[in-house]
């Protein structure tokens, strides 16, 4: 199988295709800058082993999503509606992990570790 020389670490084309396919299941089409950074990160992980071992496609896809969310947060685009923390239907609550307030706070832009004293 040929390598993809346009990406850092020259991953196999099959691995790149599998990662794209994994992301497409969630309706995500990779953008160049974050895509390159994701492969740079995955390549660094692969090289950290004695024998180069690439992460699996779902792990690389998760890295891409994490970097995408970080970019959205840094550009103030990762926002939920004002009442999203208070109005959570049962079906949505079932999809969210037990740490729901902390997860919603990421997109809310609020720090959940702050106390009432911090707000004064």
OpenMM code with the backbone's topology and positions (N, CA, C; nanometers):
from openmm import Vec3, app, unit

residues = "UNK UNK UNK UNK UNK UNK UNK UNK UNK UNK UNK UNK UNK UNK UNK UNK UNK UNK UNK UNK UNK UNK UNK UNK UNK UNK UNK UNK UNK UNK UNK UNK UNK UNK UNK UNK UNK UNK UNK UNK UNK UNK UNK UNK UNK UNK UNK UNK UNK UNK UNK UNK UNK UNK UNK UNK UNK UNK UNK UNK UNK UNK UNK UNK UNK UNK UNK UNK UNK UNK UNK UNK UNK UNK UNK UNK UNK UNK UNK UNK UNK UNK UNK UNK UNK UNK UNK UNK UNK UNK UNK UNK UNK UNK UNK UNK UNK UNK UNK UNK UNK UNK UNK UNK UNK UNK UNK UNK UNK UNK UNK UNK UNK UNK UNK UNK UNK UNK UNK UNK".split()
positions = [
    Vec3(0.0852, -0.1179, 0.0000),
    Vec3(0.0000, 0.0000, 0.0000),
    Vec3(0.0892, 0.1235, 0.0000),
    Vec3(0.0535, 0.2199, -0.0787),
    Vec3(0.1330, 0.3423, -0.0917),
    Vec3(0.1146, 0.4327, 0.0300),
    Vec3(0.2147, 0.5161, 0.0520),
    Vec3(0.2092, 0.6126, 0.1612),
    Vec3(0.1535, 0.7448, 0.1097),
    Vec3(0.0930, 0.8210, 0.1996),
    Vec3(0.0435, 0.9541, 0.1655),
    Vec3(0.1514, 1.0542, 0.2041),
    Vec3(0.2286, 1.0997, 0.1052),
    Vec3(0.3421, 1.1884, 0.1303),
    Vec3(0.3018, 1.3327, 0.1588),
    Vec3(0.1730, 1.3642, 0.1449),
    Vec3(0.1287, 1.5012, 0.1708),
    Vec3(0.1009, 1.5256, 0.3197),
    Vec3(0.1012, 1.4187, 0.3999),
    Vec3(0.0735, 1.4309, 0.5433),
    Vec3(0.1979, 1.4003, 0.6259),
    Vec3(0.2099, 1.4631, 0.7430),
    Vec3(0.3254, 1.4362, 0.8300),
    Vec3(0.3341, 1.2879, 0.8674),
    Vec3(0.4531, 1.2330, 0.8629),
    Vec3(0.4762, 1.0934, 0.8991),
    Vec3(0.4491, 0.9943, 0.7885),
    Vec3(0.3971, 1.0413, 0.6775),
    Vec3(0.3668, 0.9567, 0.5622),
    Vec3(0.2839, 0.8336, 0.5991),
    Vec3(0.1624, 0.8545, 0.6488),
    Vec3(0.0787, 0.7390, 0.6836),
    Vec3(0.0346, 0.6636, 0.5590),
    Vec3(-0.0033, 0.5406, 0.5783),
    Vec3(-0.0550, 0.4608, 0.4659),
    Vec3(-0.1859, 0.5217, 0.4168),
    Vec3(-0.2090, 0.5150, 0.2865),
    Vec3(-0.3310, 0.5718, 0.2296),
    Vec3(-0.4555, 0.5047, 0.2862),
    Vec3(-0.4464, 0.3765, 0.3176),
    Vec3(-0.5605, 0.3051, 0.3756),
    Vec3(-0.5956, 0.3632, 0.5122),
    Vec3(-0.4946, 0.3959, 0.5933),
    Vec3(-0.5203, 0.4551, 0.7244),
    Vec3(-0.5874, 0.5913, 0.7085),
    Vec3(-0.5389, 0.6717, 0.6154),
    Vec3(-0.5979, 0.8035, 0.5904),
    Vec3(-0.7431, 0.7867, 0.5451),
    Vec3(-0.7672, 0.6937, 0.4547),
    Vec3(-0.9033, 0.6676, 0.4066),
    Vec3(-0.9936, 0.6214, 0.5205),
    Vec3(-0.9428, 0.5347, 0.6076),
    Vec3(-1.0226, 0.4843, 0.7200),
    Vec3(-1.0573, 0.5963, 0.8193),
    Vec3(-0.9624, 0.6885, 0.8421),
    Vec3(-0.9898, 0.8012, 0.9323),
    Vec3(-1.0958, 0.8916, 0.8698),
    Vec3(-1.0821, 0.9223, 0.7407),
    Vec3(-1.1827, 1.0042, 0.6723),
    Vec3(-1.3203, 0.9381, 0.6792),
    Vec3(-1.3238, 0.8075, 0.6602),
    Vec3(-1.4503, 0.7335, 0.6657),
    Vec3(-1.5097, 0.7396, 0.8065),
    Vec3(-1.4254, 0.7259, 0.9078),
    Vec3(-1.4717, 0.7331, 1.0472),
    Vec3(-1.5343, 0.8706, 1.0742),
    Vec3(-1.4675, 0.9765, 1.0310),
    Vec3(-1.5197, 1.1114, 1.0516),
    Vec3(-1.6462, 1.1359, 0.9703),
    Vec3(-1.6541, 1.0770, 0.8513),
    Vec3(-1.7716, 1.0987, 0.7661),
    Vec3(-1.8977, 1.0382, 0.8278),
    Vec3(-1.8832, 0.9375, 0.9132),
    Vec3(-1.9995, 0.8808, 0.9829),
    Vec3(-2.0660, 0.9858, 1.0715),
    Vec3(-1.9914, 1.0872, 1.1111),
    Vec3(-2.0430, 1.1953, 1.1951),
    Vec3(-2.0656, 1.3235, 1.1140),
    Vec3(-2.0569, 1.3120, 0.9827),
    Vec3(-2.0804, 1.4268, 0.8959),
    Vec3(-1.9660, 1.5264, 0.8943),
    Vec3(-1.8454, 1.4819, 0.9269),
    Vec3(-1.7304, 1.5716, 0.9352),
    Vec3(-1.6414, 1.5526, 0.8131),
    Vec3(-1.6128, 1.6643, 0.7465),
    Vec3(-1.5171, 1.6642, 0.6359),
    Vec3(-1.3966, 1.7441, 0.6827),
    Vec3(-1.2798, 1.6810, 0.6931),
    Vec3(-1.1620, 1.7475, 0.7490),
    Vec3(-1.1217, 1.8739, 0.6726),
    Vec3(-1.0759, 1.9740, 0.7517),
    Vec3(-1.0215, 2.0979, 0.6973),
    Vec3(-0.8700, 2.0908, 0.7066),
    Vec3(-0.8022, 2.1559, 0.6136),
    Vec3(-0.6586, 2.1374, 0.5936),
    Vec3(-0.5729, 2.1618, 0.7177),
    Vec3(-0.5862, 2.2769, 0.7829),
    Vec3(-0.4963, 2.3117, 0.8928),
    Vec3(-0.5075, 2.2134, 1.0093),
    Vec3(-0.6289, 2.1868, 1.0517),
    Vec3(-0.6493, 2.0935, 1.1633),
    Vec3(-0.6131, 1.9515, 1.1205),
    Vec3(-0.6425, 1.9178, 0.9961),
    Vec3(-0.6097, 1.7857, 0.9421),
    Vec3(-0.4581, 1.7621, 0.9475),
    Vec3(-0.3808, 1.8617, 0.9049),
    Vec3(-0.2352, 1.8500, 0.9098),
    Vec3(-0.1855, 1.8367, 1.0538),
    Vec3(-0.2416, 1.9169, 1.1441),
    Vec3(-0.2017, 1.9112, 1.2851),
    Vec3(-0.2359, 1.7763, 1.3461),
    Vec3(-0.3501, 1.7211, 1.3086),
    Vec3(-0.3912, 1.5891, 1.3590),
    Vec3(-0.2905, 1.4829, 1.3177),
    Vec3(-0.2501, 1.4856, 1.1917),
    Vec3(-0.1551, 1.3853, 1.1438),
    Vec3(-0.0153, 1.4067, 1.2012),
    Vec3(0.0186, 1.5300, 1.2276),
    Vec3(0.1465, 1.5581, 1.2936),
    Vec3(0.1462, 1.4969, 1.4339),
    Vec3(0.0345, 1.5140, 1.5062),
    Vec3(0.0187, 1.4581, 1.6402),
    Vec3(0.0198, 1.3048, 1.6357),
    Vec3(-0.0544, 1.2480, 1.5416),
    Vec3(-0.0600, 1.1016, 1.5284),
    Vec3(0.0770, 1.0456, 1.4907),
    Vec3(0.1491, 1.1177, 1.4056),
    Vec3(0.2827, 1.0753, 1.3663),
    Vec3(0.3781, 1.0758, 1.4855),
    Vec3(0.3680, 1.1797, 1.5685),
    Vec3(0.4527, 1.1868, 1.6888),
    Vec3(0.4228, 1.0695, 1.7827),
    Vec3(0.2953, 1.0350, 1.7945),
    Vec3(0.2575, 0.9191, 1.8776),
    Vec3(0.3134, 0.7916, 1.8165),
    Vec3(0.2995, 0.7772, 1.6855),
    Vec3(0.3486, 0.6569, 1.6171),
    Vec3(0.4990, 0.6400, 1.6356),
    Vec3(0.5730, 0.7502, 1.6261),
    Vec3(0.7185, 0.7452, 1.6403),
    Vec3(0.7630, 0.7258, 1.7855),
    Vec3(0.6726, 0.7468, 1.8810),
    Vec3(0.7100, 0.7330, 2.0217),
    Vec3(0.7288, 0.5862, 2.0620),
    Vec3(0.6821, 0.4944, 1.9790),
    Vec3(0.7009, 0.3514, 2.0049),
    Vec3(0.8342, 0.3050, 1.9459),
    Vec3(0.8866, 0.1949, 1.9993),
    Vec3(1.0113, 0.1395, 1.9482),
    Vec3(0.9966, 0.1062, 1.7992),
    Vec3(0.8863, 0.0387, 1.7654),
    Vec3(0.8514, 0.0139, 1.6254),
    Vec3(0.7341, 0.1069, 1.5939),
    Vec3(0.7454, 0.1817, 1.4870),
    Vec3(0.6403, 0.2780, 1.4526),
    Vec3(0.5049, 0.2084, 1.4484),
    Vec3(0.4134, 0.2545, 1.5357),
    Vec3(0.2791, 0.1979, 1.5443),
    Vec3(0.1790, 0.3123, 1.5441),
    Vec3(0.1030, 0.3227, 1.4363),
    Vec3(0.0065, 0.4311, 1.4231),
    Vec3(-0.1152, 0.4055, 1.5121),
    Vec3(-0.1755, 0.5115, 1.5654),
    Vec3(-0.3028, 0.4960, 1.6364),
    Vec3(-0.4089, 0.4420, 1.5398),
    Vec3(-0.5150, 0.3845, 1.5937),
    Vec3(-0.6215, 0.3320, 1.5082),
    Vec3(-0.7059, 0.4488, 1.4550),
    Vec3(-0.7804, 0.4271, 1.3468),
    Vec3(-0.8565, 0.5360, 1.2842),
    Vec3(-0.9490, 0.6114, 1.3797),
    Vec3(-1.0157, 0.5425, 1.4700),
    Vec3(-1.1072, 0.6126, 1.5618),
    Vec3(-1.0307, 0.7029, 1.6578),
    Vec3(-0.9091, 0.6639, 1.6951),
    Vec3(-0.8277, 0.7473, 1.7832),
    Vec3(-0.7798, 0.8733, 1.7106),
    Vec3(-0.7392, 0.8570, 1.5861),
    Vec3(-0.6961, 0.9728, 1.5070),
    Vec3(-0.8156, 1.0638, 1.4814),
    Vec3(-0.9318, 1.0044, 1.4564),
    Vec3(-1.0539, 1.0826, 1.4390),
    Vec3(-1.0879, 1.1611, 1.5648),
    Vec3(-1.0698, 1.0993, 1.6810),
    Vec3(-1.0954, 1.1678, 1.8081),
    Vec3(-0.9977, 1.2837, 1.8272),
    Vec3(-0.8733, 1.2649, 1.7853),
    Vec3(-0.7752, 1.3745, 1.7927),
    Vec3(-0.8212, 1.4911, 1.7054),
    Vec3(-0.8704, 1.4600, 1.5856),
    Vec3(-0.9181, 1.5655, 1.4954),
    Vec3(-1.0333, 1.6420, 1.5590),
    Vec3(-1.1295, 1.5692, 1.6153),
    Vec3(-1.2462, 1.6329, 1.6771),
    Vec3(-1.2033, 1.7201, 1.7946),
    Vec3(-1.1097, 1.6716, 1.8754),
    Vec3(-1.0598, 1.7496, 1.9879),
    Vec3(-0.9951, 1.8798, 1.9397),
    Vec3(-0.9129, 1.8712, 1.8361),
    Vec3(-0.8481, 1.9914, 1.7820),
    Vec3(-0.9516, 2.0862, 1.7197),
    Vec3(-1.0541, 2.0298, 1.6565),
    Vec3(-1.1604, 2.1119, 1.5989),
    Vec3(-1.2356, 2.1866, 1.7084),
    Vec3(-1.2688, 2.1190, 1.8177),
    Vec3(-1.3368, 2.1835, 1.9297),
    Vec3(-1.2486, 2.2906, 1.9936),
    Vec3(-1.1195, 2.2624, 2.0045),
    Vec3(-1.0269, 2.3612, 2.0612),
    Vec3(-1.0214, 2.4861, 1.9737),
    Vec3(-1.0193, 2.4678, 1.8423),
    Vec3(-1.0189, 2.5832, 1.7516),
    Vec3(-1.1489, 2.6618, 1.7629),
    Vec3(-1.2609, 2.5903, 1.7715),
    Vec3(-1.3896, 2.6577, 1.7862),
    Vec3(-1.3938, 2.7377, 1.9155),
    Vec3(-1.3414, 2.6814, 2.0246),
    Vec3(-1.3427, 2.7504, 2.1528),
    Vec3(-1.2514, 2.8733, 2.1490),
    Vec3(-1.1346, 2.8601, 2.0874),
    Vec3(-1.0417, 2.9732, 2.0834),
    Vec3(-1.0949, 3.0888, 1.9989),
    Vec3(-1.1799, 3.0586, 1.9017),
    Vec3(-1.2382, 3.1652, 1.8192),
    Vec3(-1.3784, 3.2032, 1.8680),
    Vec3(-1.4130, 3.1601, 1.9881),
    Vec3(-1.5407, 3.1935, 2.0526),
    Vec3(-1.6615, 3.1469, 1.9712),
    Vec3(-1.6472, 3.0356, 1.9020),
    Vec3(-1.7561, 2.9790, 1.8236),
    Vec3(-1.8194, 2.8572, 1.8902),
    Vec3(-1.7605, 2.8103, 1.9988),
    Vec3(-1.8131, 2.6934, 2.0689),
    Vec3(-1.9051, 2.7436, 2.1799),
    Vec3(-2.0297, 2.7712, 2.1422),
    Vec3(-2.1258, 2.8266, 2.2368),
    Vec3(-2.2551, 2.7475, 2.2313),
    Vec3(-2.3166, 2.7350, 2.3466),
    Vec3(-2.4493, 2.6749, 2.3557),
    Vec3(-2.5482, 2.7845, 2.3910),
    Vec3(-2.6764, 2.7603, 2.3658),
    Vec3(-2.7754, 2.8594, 2.4080),
    Vec3(-2.7666, 2.8846, 2.5587),
    Vec3(-2.8090, 3.0024, 2.6004),
    Vec3(-2.7972, 3.0449, 2.7392),
    Vec3(-2.8566, 2.9427, 2.8365),
    Vec3(-2.9695, 2.8847, 2.8062),
    Vec3(-3.0379, 2.7932, 2.8982),
    Vec3(-3.0051, 2.6463, 2.8736),
    Vec3(-2.9047, 2.6174, 2.7954),
    Vec3(-2.8739, 2.4784, 2.7616),
    Vec3(-2.8400, 2.3934, 2.8829),
    Vec3(-2.7801, 2.4521, 2.9857),
    Vec3(-2.7475, 2.3768, 3.1066),
    Vec3(-2.8705, 2.3431, 3.1890),
    Vec3(-2.9706, 2.4321, 3.1861),
    Vec3(-3.0886, 2.4145, 3.2702),
    Vec3(-3.1966, 2.3324, 3.2024),
    Vec3(-3.2076, 2.3418, 3.0720),
    Vec3(-3.3123, 2.2734, 2.9972),
    Vec3(-3.2480, 2.1605, 2.9170),
    Vec3(-3.2448, 2.0417, 2.9782),
    Vec3(-3.1850, 1.9250, 2.9133),
    Vec3(-3.2883, 1.8114, 2.9133),
    Vec3(-3.3470, 1.7795, 2.7958),
    Vec3(-3.4452, 1.6712, 2.7889),
    Vec3(-3.3836, 1.5372, 2.8299),
    Vec3(-3.4674, 1.4452, 2.8708),
    Vec3(-3.4219, 1.3141, 2.9187),
    Vec3(-3.3380, 1.2409, 2.8135),
    Vec3(-3.3786, 1.2477, 2.6862),
    Vec3(-3.3031, 1.1754, 2.5823),
    Vec3(-3.1637, 1.2343, 2.5630),
    Vec3(-3.1493, 1.3657, 2.5821),
    Vec3(-3.0179, 1.4295, 2.5729),
    Vec3(-2.9361, 1.3943, 2.6965),
    Vec3(-2.9978, 1.3980, 2.8140),
    Vec3(-2.9299, 1.3642, 2.9385),
    Vec3(-2.8740, 1.2208, 2.9323),
    Vec3(-2.9472, 1.1309, 2.8663),
    Vec3(-2.9016, 0.9924, 2.8530),
    Vec3(-2.7766, 0.9822, 2.7658),
    Vec3(-2.7599, 1.0744, 2.6725),
    Vec3(-2.6432, 1.0728, 2.5838),
    Vec3(-2.5204, 1.1359, 2.6473),
    Vec3(-2.5416, 1.2222, 2.7450),
    Vec3(-2.4302, 1.2908, 2.8098),
    Vec3(-2.3744, 1.2070, 2.9238),
    Vec3(-2.2437, 1.2128, 2.9442),
    Vec3(-2.1845, 1.1375, 3.0548),
    Vec3(-2.2258, 1.1966, 3.1893),
    Vec3(-2.1877, 1.1286, 3.2964),
    Vec3(-2.2244, 1.1715, 3.4310),
    Vec3(-2.1696, 1.3101, 3.4635),
    Vec3(-2.0587, 1.3496, 3.4008),
    Vec3(-1.9986, 1.4805, 3.4253),
    Vec3(-2.0659, 1.5877, 3.3407),
    Vec3(-2.1932, 1.5776, 3.3175),
    Vec3(-2.2672, 1.6679, 3.2300),
    Vec3(-2.2396, 1.8158, 3.2562),
    Vec3(-2.2456, 1.8664, 3.3803),
    Vec3(-2.2214, 2.0101, 3.3991),
    Vec3(-2.0840, 2.0549, 3.3491),
    Vec3(-1.9821, 1.9739, 3.3735),
    Vec3(-1.8476, 2.0102, 3.3275),
    Vec3(-1.8403, 2.0084, 3.1749),
    Vec3(-1.9065, 1.9111, 3.1130),
    Vec3(-1.9056, 1.9017, 2.9672),
    Vec3(-1.9774, 2.0203, 2.9047),
    Vec3(-2.0920, 2.0570, 2.9595),
    Vec3(-2.1652, 2.1720, 2.9061),
    Vec3(-2.0917, 2.3026, 2.9331),
    Vec3(-2.0144, 2.3078, 3.0404),
    Vec3(-1.9402, 2.4298, 3.0735),
    Vec3(-1.8320, 2.4586, 2.9710),
    Vec3(-1.7783, 2.3563, 2.9065),
    Vec3(-1.6760, 2.3768, 2.8039),
    Vec3(-1.7324, 2.4646, 2.6926),
    Vec3(-1.8516, 2.4314, 2.6472),
    Vec3(-1.9133, 2.5074, 2.5395),
    Vec3(-1.9806, 2.6340, 2.5905),
    Vec3(-2.0025, 2.6402, 2.7210),
    Vec3(-2.0690, 2.7548, 2.7808),
    Vec3(-1.9717, 2.8696, 2.8047),
    Vec3(-1.8423, 2.8368, 2.8114),
    Vec3(-1.7423, 2.9389, 2.8357),
    Vec3(-1.7280, 2.9735, 2.9823),
    Vec3(-1.7935, 2.8995, 3.0687),
    Vec3(-1.7831, 2.9237, 3.2126),
    Vec3(-1.6927, 2.8208, 3.2750),
    Vec3(-1.6277, 2.8576, 3.3829),
    Vec3(-1.5402, 2.7677, 3.4576),
    Vec3(-1.6200, 2.7110, 3.5734),
    Vec3(-1.6401, 2.5775, 3.5755),
    Vec3(-1.7210, 2.5158, 3.6807),
    Vec3(-1.6470, 2.5050, 3.8118),
    Vec3(-1.5171, 2.5305, 3.8124),
    Vec3(-1.4408, 2.5196, 3.9368),
    Vec3(-1.4471, 2.6478, 4.0185),
    Vec3(-1.5035, 2.7530, 3.9635),
    Vec3(-1.5111, 2.8802, 4.0335),
    Vec3(-1.6227, 2.8758, 4.1374),
    Vec3(-1.6059, 2.9478, 4.2454),
    Vec3(-1.7049, 2.9530, 4.3511),
    Vec3(-1.7791, 3.0861, 4.3437),
    Vec3(-1.8795, 3.1012, 4.4301),
    Vec3(-1.9567, 3.2247, 4.4330),
    Vec3(-1.8671, 3.3428, 4.4704),
    Vec3(-1.7661, 3.3190, 4.5517),
    Vec3(-1.6733, 3.4252, 4.5923),
    Vec3(-1.5971, 3.4784, 4.4716),
    Vec3(-1.5643, 3.3886, 4.3765),
    Vec3(-1.4915, 3.4298, 4.2569),
    Vec3(-1.5715, 3.5257, 4.1698),
    Vec3(-1.7045, 3.5165, 4.1770),
    Vec3(-1.7892, 3.5972, 4.0916),
    Vec3(-1.8112, 3.7378, 4.1452),
    Vec3(-1.7731, 3.7654, 4.2696),
    Vec3(-1.7974, 3.8959, 4.3287),
    Vec3(-1.6938, 3.9970, 4.2876),
] * unit.nanometer
topology = app.Topology()
chain = topology.addChain("A")
for resn in residues:
    res = topology.addResidue(resn, chain)
    for name in ("N", "CA", "C"):
        topology.addAtom(name, app.Element.getBySymbol(name[0]), res)
